[in-house]
């Protein structure tokens, strides 16, 4: 949902004036449409800039290449009959 649709639903009672809706839409965009605001609130871990996306993904894959997951020993086994 876009900012305009969200503002129209949130502020239904104030829907009378177009100028009020435009002002509320601008306020909503400034407050909630930024990934940096979400990062400040802890909703996301990190903001990755588009120019560094490929390098960060490649670095993670290199890190995971040698990782081996050890499964815990089985506690119960099927006995041969």
PyMOL commands that set and color helices and strands:
alter all, ss='L'
color gray80, all
select helices_A, chain A and resi 3-10+12-14+18-32+35-41+50-65
alter helices_A, ss='H'
color red, helices_A
deselect
rebuild
show_as cartoon
